[in-house]
Amino acid sequence: MKKGISQWSFPSNYKLNECFKVAKDAGFDGIEVVLDETGEITLKSTEDDIKKFVELSKSVGIEISSLATGLFWNYSLSSDEKKIREKAFSNRTVLELFIVQ
């Protein structure tokens, strides 16, 4: 069995590299990173940005086991408003970048 922890479990001022190291040192096998409108992983993150975090996690020896976001509460794929659906679709695009890693 593998143990994982969410990035939301760490103080909000911790950078991902700190979260990776602390989680690994605490005996966790994986970490759930967070996609948000601000922060290190955002809707504007590129494939290269994502690869950088994947490589960093591998260098620390911890896997990115999942991706958390609360953005779909505000940006629903089934919204009546086109702009909201478009924003929701951009959430999906970033999620797909993690899947291919």
N, C-alpha and C positions, 0 to 999 in steps of 0.2 A: 504494500500500500504506500502511496506517495502522499506527503503532506504539502499543502500549499497555503499561502497567505495572500490577502489582497493588499494592494498598494494603499487602499483606504485605511488600513490598519496602522499605518505609520503617520507620524506628524506631517502636516500639510507642507511644511517647509523642507522636507526631505526630497532630494533629487532622486531620480530612478536608480542611479548608480549606488547611492547610499542604501536605498531599499533593497536592492539586489544583494549587497554585501551583508547587511544586517540579517536579512532573511536566511541567507546561506549559513552564516555563523550561528544562527539560532536553530539550525537543523532542518529547515524547510527544503523541499525538493523543487518547488515551483512557486511562481508568484503571478498573481492576477494584476495586470497593469490597467491603468485607467485612461480612457478616451474622454476628453472634455473639451469645452470651447476654449479654455486657456490651459496652460501647462506644457508639459514636454511632448505629449501625444495629443494632437488636436485634429480638427477637421482639415487643417491645412498641411498636415504631415504628408511627406512624400514617401515613395517607396524607399528611397535612400535613407530618410530619417528612421523609418521602421527597421531597416536592415541594421542601422547603427545600434539600436537598442537590442535587437536580437543578438548581434555579435557581442555586445557588452555583457548581456546575460550569460552567454556561453563562456565568455572569458572568466566570469565569476564562478561558473559552475552551477547555475540555477536556470531552470527552464521557464519560459513564459508560458504558463499553463492555460491562461484564459485572459479575456479582455472584458473589462467592466465599463459600462457607461450608463448614465442617467439621461442622456440626450433624447432618447426616444419618448420620454415623458413630455418633452416640449416640442419635439419635431417628429410627429407621427407620419408613417408612410401612408396612412389612410385618411389624413387630414382633408377637409373640404377646401383648404387654401393651397393653391399651387406652390407658392413660395415655401410653405412649411414642408410640403412633400418633397420639394427639391432639396431642401436642407437635410431632410431625413435620408434622402438618397445619398448625399455626400457622407453621412454617417456610415452607410452600408459600404461605400467605396473604401473607407479606411479599414473597416472590419475585414474586408476581402484581402487587403494588403497583409494582414496578420495571418490569414488562413494559408496563403501561399508560402509563408516563411516556414 
